[in-house]
Amino acid sequence: MNTALVIRAEKRELFQKIISDLKYALKDLTTEELLQIFKDASLQSFKTTIKTKRQTLKNAGSFIKNTYVRYKKNGIIESVQSDAERFENFLTSLPGKAKSVYDNFLKLKREEQIEIVAVTIITVAIFFAAGGGLDMEGGIPDTDIALMGIEHHRSFLTHSIFIGLGVEFVGRFSLLTLQRIKNRMPADRHQIWNTVYNYIDKHQEKAIAAMWLGVGTHLLKDSGMLGHGVTPYKDLPISMPMEAHQGLFAANGIASGIFGVKNKKIP
């Protein structure tokens, strides 16, 4: 019992220090300076988000077109089953690929191995947090339950690429804002800030990619491609057969996956 109390006290102390550092960094900013930081961060975040997605969609344009033609020609059910088989084949090939990655990892220097392990843990944590854990239940898409109630679960706004675009914008905005106030932090700021800024400088695109892949995996599960049932969207303006709902979930899941795999920094 005492150990649990100590852990909680340490966490409370950590949060208090982080908040204190943020307050210190912001306290001398005028309203005009603060608004300018928010304006610059918002504008840059919006531009970067749109640029990365525009380039990805441009590169994936032929894939999306071919997928549409194939779905129309072969039918949604047959096409979804075919995509599921390809996905299973990909999973089957992973052990061999993992062995190759592991062999290359052993050849690295100790410092490089530690860096890779730390980044991998953070990235995997973001993936599962965004997707909803090992069972892909919850996560970012299912925030519609908390925001609008269970009766609105499977909202198109949260179960499509729109939720990913919104989260990416907020994430980029938050990171840019933190970078702008970095030099205003106190001299005795908590060491966690060094870790945060180091991750921002080197790996923020990995974090965004992991978020997209988590959302995409969640939506693919909701589509039934991974062997589960399908619950239709709740707020579409038109009535559609269940196969169309399934195809829409799958299309958004695939698009989110593309955004994750193809995500890269654009100046």
PyMOL commands that set and color helices and strands:
alter all, ss='L'
color gray80, all
select helices_A, chain A and resi 2-27+31-59+61-74+76-106+110-131+143-148+150-152+161-180+182-184+192-223+242-261
alter helices_A, ss='H'
color red, helices_A
deselect
rebuild
show_as cartoon
